[in-house]
Amino acid sequence: MPPSLQVGPYTVIALADGAGPFFSPRSEAFPDATAEQWAAADRLDPGALDADGRWRLQFRAFAIRSDRGVTLVDAGIGPADSPAASWAPVPGALPASLAAAGIEPSDVDTVVLTHLHTDHVGWAVVGGEQARPFFPNAEYLLQQAELDAIEEVNPQLRSAVIDPLRKTDQLRLLDGYSPLRGGERVFATPGHTPGHQSVLVESGRDLVAVTGDLLVHAIQLLHPELAYAHEMDVEQARSSREQVLRSRAAGTLYLATPHLTEPFIAR
């Protein structure tokens, strides 16, 4: 069984899809970080530094399961011919991770795409020229602002992801906050991309934020003000990140992150 977190009636399951080095040095990704800040981040997440001193990322999605259904947050790096193949360690292992969690693709009724970067949409649509949604019974949720900016964010995904989902009438566009059928909540966290979104799972005193690329490295937990070079709007991303990290939970705030070594972090 993959790593999971129980919050009331919800089981949040971390689904591994792959792991590998980032495509550029971490010093370029966070140009303002100091040596002291890097040292503290490495103590917090030593697994993010490989033997050659490169930034090592995990690539994962998250399933949220309850008696109301199964929500998938993001769709990983995808198969060998996915749009992420030019830089990510494809093929991904998401189908095997889903199977290990006892989830069939047909069980998933909602897929939340946090944003249109290739390592988050890889299994959304498969089949190459015979493109089909990998989750046949799911409604795919994307912020309208993300689709509006697709030419700037990732134009290749219009034909690879958006058009096939529209063809099967499985794409639903959101405008900011939206409750999900399972009781979770989607909320806008723009900055990394114009329509980036995250998911909140709340029960009793505890709160889980499935962050997408709101957080990509432990250094942002320690210093959320640090700019990440691959944010499209640095100030907006900083504001979104600080908003989530300052969320008030009566009990525990958990962060479910796709790229840090450990999938769940308690604040």
C-alpha positions as CSV (number, residue, x, y, z in Angstrom):
1,M,0.0,0.0,0.0
2,P,1.4,3.4,-0.9
3,P,2.0,6.0,1.9
4,S,-1.3,7.5,3.1
5,L,-2.8,9.9,5.6
6,Q,-6.2,9.4,7.3
7,V,-8.2,12.6,7.9
8,G,-11.6,11.8,9.2
9,P,-13.4,9.9,6.4
10,Y,-10.8,10.8,3.8
11,T,-7.7,8.7,3.0
12,V,-5.1,10.8,1.1
13,I,-2.8,8.5,-0.8
14,A,0.6,9.4,-2.2
15,L,1.0,7.8,-5.6
16,A,4.6,7.6,-6.9
17,D,5.2,8.1,-10.6
18,G,8.9,8.5,-10.8
19,A,12.1,10.2,-9.4
20,G,15.0,11.9,-11.0
21,P,17.2,15.0,-11.3
22,F,15.9,18.4,-12.2
23,F,16.9,19.7,-15.6
24,S,19.0,22.6,-14.3
25,P,21.1,23.3,-11.2
26,R,19.1,24.2,-8.1
27,S,21.2,27.3,-7.7
28,E,19.6,28.5,-11.0
29,A,16.2,27.6,-9.8
30,F,16.5,29.6,-6.6
31,P,19.1,32.2,-7.5
32,D,18.6,34.3,-4.3
33,A,19.1,31.4,-1.9
34,T,22.2,31.6,0.4
35,A,24.6,28.8,1.4
36,E,23.1,28.8,4.9
37,Q,19.6,28.5,3.5
38,W,20.6,25.5,1.4
39,A,22.3,23.9,4.3
40,A,19.1,24.2,6.4
41,A,17.0,22.9,3.5
42,D,19.3,19.9,3.1
43,R,18.9,19.0,6.8
44,L,15.1,19.2,6.4
45,D,15.0,17.1,3.2
46,P,18.3,15.3,2.6
47,G,16.8,13.1,-0.1
48,A,16.4,16.1,-2.4
49,L,20.2,16.1,-3.0
50,D,21.7,13.2,-5.0
51,A,25.3,11.9,-4.9
52,D,26.4,14.3,-7.6
53,G,25.0,17.3,-5.8
54,R,21.9,17.6,-8.1
55,W,18.4,18.5,-7.1
56,R,16.5,15.2,-7.0
57,L,12.7,15.4,-7.4
58,Q,10.0,13.0,-6.7
59,F,7.1,13.0,-9.2
60,R,3.8,11.9,-7.6
61,A,0.1,12.4,-7.7
62,F,-2.4,12.1,-4.8
63,A,-5.6,10.2,-4.6
64,I,-8.3,11.2,-2.1
65,R,-10.6,8.4,-1.3
66,S,-13.8,8.4,0.8
67,D,-17.2,6.8,0.6
68,R,-18.2,9.5,-1.8
69,G,-15.7,8.5,-4.5
70,V,-12.1,8.9,-5.6
71,T,-10.5,12.3,-6.5
72,L,-7.1,12.3,-8.2
73,V,-4.9,15.4,-7.8
74,D,-2.6,15.7,-10.8
75,A,-1.7,13.0,-13.3
76,G,2.1,12.6,-13.1
77,I,4.8,12.3,-15.8
78,G,3.0,9.8,-17.9
79,P,4.0,7.0,-20.3
80,A,7.1,6.8,-22.4
81,D,5.5,9.0,-25.2
82,S,4.1,11.6,-22.8
83,P,4.7,15.3,-23.2
84,A,7.1,15.2,-20.3
85,A,9.4,12.6,-22.0
86,S,11.9,15.3,-23.1
87,W,13.1,15.8,-19.5
88,A,11.3,13.6,-16.9
89,P,12.1,9.9,-16.1
90,V,9.3,8.3,-18.1
91,P,7.6,5.9,-18.2
92,G,5.9,6.7,-15.0
93,A,4.7,4.2,-12.4
94,L,1.3,5.8,-11.6
95,P,-0.8,2.9,-12.9
96,A,1.1,0.5,-10.7
97,S,0.8,2.8,-7.7
98,L,-3.0,3.1,-8.3
99,A,-3.2,-0.7,-8.4
100,A,-1.2,-1.0,-5.2
101,A,-3.8,1.3,-3.6
102,G,-6.6,-0.8,-4.9
103,I,-7.8,1.9,-7.3
104,E,-8.7,1.2,-10.9
105,P,-8.6,4.1,-13.4
106,S,-12.4,3.6,-13.9
107,D,-12.9,4.2,-10.1
108,V,-11.6,7.8,-10.3
109,D,-14.6,10.2,-10.7
110,T,-12.7,13.5,-10.4
111,V,-9.2,14.6,-11.7
112,V,-7.9,18.0,-10.5
113,L,-5.1,19.3,-12.7
114,T,-3.3,21.8,-10.6
115,H,-1.7,23.3,-13.7
116,L,-0.6,22.7,-17.3
117,H,3.0,21.6,-16.8
118,T,4.0,18.3,-18.4
119,D,4.9,16.5,-15.2
120,H,1.4,17.1,-13.8
121,V,-0.7,15.9,-16.8
122,G,1.2,12.9,-18.1
123,W,-1.5,10.3,-17.5
124,A,-4.5,12.6,-18.1
125,V,-4.7,11.5,-21.8
126,V,-2.9,8.5,-23.3
127,G,-2.8,6.7,-26.6
128,G,-0.9,9.0,-28.9
129,E,-2.8,9.4,-32.2
130,Q,-5.7,7.4,-30.7
131,A,-5.9,9.8,-27.7
132,R,-8.2,8.9,-24.9
133,P,-8.6,10.0,-21.3
134,F,-6.8,7.5,-19.0
135,F,-9.6,7.9,-16.4
136,P,-12.7,7.2,-18.5
137,N,-15.3,8.1,-15.9
138,A,-13.7,11.2,-14.5
139,E,-14.5,14.8,-14.8
140,Y,-11.2,16.7,-15.3
141,L,-11.1,20.1,-13.5
142,L,-8.9,23.0,-14.6
143,Q,-9.0,26.7,-13.8
144,Q,-10.3,28.9,-16.7
145,A,-7.4,31.2,-16.1
146,E,-5.0,28.3,-16.9
147,L,-6.7,27.5,-20.1
148,D,-6.8,31.2,-21.1
149,A,-3.0,31.3,-20.6
150,I,-2.2,28.0,-22.3
151,E,-0.2,29.6,-25.2
152,E,2.1,31.1,-22.6
153,V,2.1,28.1,-20.2
154,N,2.4,25.2,-22.6
155,P,0.8,25.4,-26.0
156,Q,1.5,21.7,-26.9
157,L,-1.0,20.6,-24.3
158,R,-3.9,22.1,-26.2
159,S,-3.8,19.2,-28.7
160,A,-2.3,16.7,-26.4
161,V,-4.7,17.1,-23.4
162,I,-7.4,19.8,-23.8
163,D,-8.8,18.8,-27.1
164,P,-9.2,15.1,-26.3
165,L,-10.9,16.0,-23.0
166,R,-13.3,18.3,-24.8
167,K,-14.0,15.6,-27.4
168,T,-15.3,13.3,-24.7
169,D,-16.9,16.1,-22.7
170,Q,-14.8,15.4,-19.6
171,L,-13.3,18.9,-19.2
172,R,-14.8,21.3,-16.6
173,L,-13.4,24.8,-16.2
174,L,-13.4,26.5,-12.8
175,D,-13.3,30.1,-11.7
176,G,-11.5,30.1,-8.4
177,Y,-12.9,28.3,-5.4
178,S,-15.1,25.2,-6.0
179,P,-16.4,22.4,-3.7
180,L,-15.9,18.9,-5.1
181,R,-18.4,16.1,-5.0
182,G,-16.4,14.3,-2.4
183,G,-16.4,17.2,0.0
184,E,-12.9,18.5,-0.8
185,R,-12.3,22.1,-2.0
186,V,-10.4,23.5,-4.9
187,F,-9.0,27.0,-4.5
188,A,-6.9,29.2,-6.8
189,T,-3.2,29.5,-5.9
190,P,-1.9,31.5,-8.9
191,G,1.7,32.6,-9.6
192,H,3.5,29.4,-10.6
193,T,1.2,29.6,-13.5
194,P,-1.8,32.0,-14.0
195,G,-4.4,29.3,-13.2
196,H,-2.5,27.2,-10.7
197,Q,-4.9,25.6,-8.2
198,S,-4.6,23.5,-5.0
199,V,-6.9,21.2,-3.1
200,L,-8.0,21.3,0.6
201,V,-9.2,18.3,2.6
202,E,-10.7,19.2,5.9
203,S,-12.2,17.1,8.7
204,G,-12.5,18.0,12.4
205,R,-9.4,19.8,13.5
206,D,-7.1,18.7,10.7
207,L,-6.5,20.2,7.3
208,V,-4.6,18.7,4.3
209,A,-3.4,21.0,1.5
210,V,-2.5,19.2,-1.7
211,T,-0.2,21.9,-3.0
212,G,0.8,21.1,-6.6
213,D,3.8,23.3,-7.5
214,L,3.0,25.9,-4.8
215,L,6.0,24.1,-3.1
216,V,8.7,22.3,-5.1
217,H,11.6,22.2,-2.7
218,A,12.0,22.2,1.1
219,I,13.8,25.6,1.0
220,Q,10.4,27.1,0.3
221,L,9.0,25.7,3.5
222,L,11.8,27.5,5.4
223,H,11.9,30.6,3.3
224,P,8.6,31.0,1.4
225,E,9.6,34.4,0.2
226,L,12.4,33.0,-2.0
227,A,11.6,33.3,-5.7
228,Y,11.6,30.2,-7.9
229,A,12.9,30.8,-11.4
230,H,10.1,28.9,-13.0
231,E,7.3,30.9,-11.5
232,M,5.5,33.0,-14.1
233,D,4.5,35.7,-11.5
234,V,7.0,35.7,-8.6
235,E,5.0,38.0,-6.3
236,Q,1.7,36.3,-6.9
237,A,3.3,32.9,-6.3
238,R,4.9,34.1,-3.0
239,S,1.5,35.4,-1.9
240,S,-0.2,32.1,-2.7
241,R,2.5,30.1,-0.9
242,E,2.4,32.2,2.2
243,Q,-1.4,32.1,2.2
244,V,-1.4,28.3,2.4
245,L,1.5,28.0,4.8
246,R,-0.3,30.4,7.2
247,S,-3.6,28.5,7.0
248,R,-5.1,28.2,10.4
249,A,-6.0,24.6,11.4
250,A,-7.4,23.9,14.9
251,G,-5.3,20.7,14.9
252,T,-2.7,19.9,12.3
253,L,-2.0,21.3,8.9
254,Y,-0.6,18.7,6.5
255,L,1.1,19.5,3.2
256,A,0.9,16.9,0.5
257,T,3.6,17.8,-2.0
258,P,4.4,16.2,-5.4
259,H,8.2,16.8,-5.4
260,L,9.6,16.7,-1.9
261,T,11.1,13.4,-0.7
262,E,8.4,12.8,1.9
263,P,4.9,13.1,0.5
264,F,3.3,14.4,3.8
265,I,4.7,17.2,6.0
266,A,3.0,18.3,9.2
267,R,3.1,21.9,10.1
